[in-house]
Every structure is written in C-alpha cells, then in structure tokens.
Amino acid sequence: MINVNEYFEGAVKSLAYNTPQGRSTIGVIEPGEYEFGTSSHETMTVIEGALEALLPGAAEWKTYTNGQVFEVEANTSFKVKTGVQSSYLCVYR
C-alpha cells in the first residue's frame, strides 16, 4: 500500500512504500527550512534540485545536488533547506 505523508502545512509531501528490503519514501520539498527527527537510520538521495543539510554534530550546512547522498542515524534530528522545489528518495534501514 502507498501512504501519502504531508508535513509543514503541505510544504513537504512524500509517498511511502514498502519493498522486500524495507520502507522508503519519495518526496518533494518546497523552498524553505525544515527540521526532521529520525526513528531509524535514513539514507537521503537528492533526485532533482538541491538540499542543504545540517547533519547531527555538524557545524556547517552542506549542499547536496542531483544524485548525491547523505545519511542520518536513528533517534537524531537534522535540518534541510532549499531555495528551489526539490525531490528526494529516503530509504529507512
């Protein structure tokens, strides 16, 4: 079953699905800055656009563009911001 998720008053939307390997989401983020909490390890791949991420323990933002990946450990939080509508794949493992 595909689940629709909506966060930050509709500024972030994703479609969640399950594979034999586990849960994933494909989403779109409107321009802005957002903070997310994690309950499991997340691997984020930028599909299109650009995401700046402030990862746990980091002092500076880092920009990720098409095809680039960043990872976030479980039970932490991270921030992302973007100046353009951007899409991503998030794999929860």
Buried (B, 14 or more C-beta within 10 A) or exposed (E): EEEEEEEBEEBBBBEBEEEEEEBBBBBBBBEEEBEBEBEEBBBBBBEEBBBBBBBEEEEEBEEBEEEEEBEBEEEBEBBBBBEEEBBBBBBBE
